[in-house]
Amino acid sequence: SKVVTLGNEPAGSAMQVYPNPAIATINYTLPSADAQQVLVQVFNMAGVMMSATQQNLAAGNNVETLAISNFKAGNYILKVSSLNGSSQYVQPFVKVM
């Protein structure tokens, strides 16, 4: 199995998702040490991938938007991971209406 290192990161270095609950779009803030490509995935509570896209991040704090208007109302998980596997962020969110 692949070894994964977990650590407690300072509060300012975690991904934040807002608004939560959301109707048509969610915004997420994400820190990045370097400019890099990331994989942005949304999963439902059954673990089924609902969407997947690649996105470019700049060095520093990034604010990105993701359209969720085509999802049914419910609970979801937003997962953003670097393509090289060096970082991964996971946050739940709720889609209403």
SULRA-V495464 format. One record per backbone hydrogen bond with DSSP energy under -0.5 kcal/mol. NH is the residue of the N-H (numbers start at 1). CO is the residue of the C=O. If there is no record, write none. Layout:
NH:CO + NH:CO
This chain:
9:7 + 13:10 + 14:11 + 16:29 + 18:27 + 21:94 + 22:94 + 26:66 + 27:18 + 28:64 + 29:16 + 30:62 + 32:60 + 36:57 + 38:55 + 39:81 + 40:38 + 40:53 + 41:39 + 41:79 + 42:51 + 43:77 + 44:48 + 45:75 + 47:44 + 50:42 + 51:42 + 53:40 + 55:38 + 57:36 + 60:32 + 62:30 + 64:28 + 64:62 + 66:26 + 68:24 + 69:24 + 71:68 + 74:95 + 76:93 + 77:43 + 78:91 + 79:41 + 79:77 + 80:89 + 81:39 + 82:87 + 83:37 + 85:82 + 89:80 + 91:78 + 93:76 + 95:74 + 96:22 + 96:94
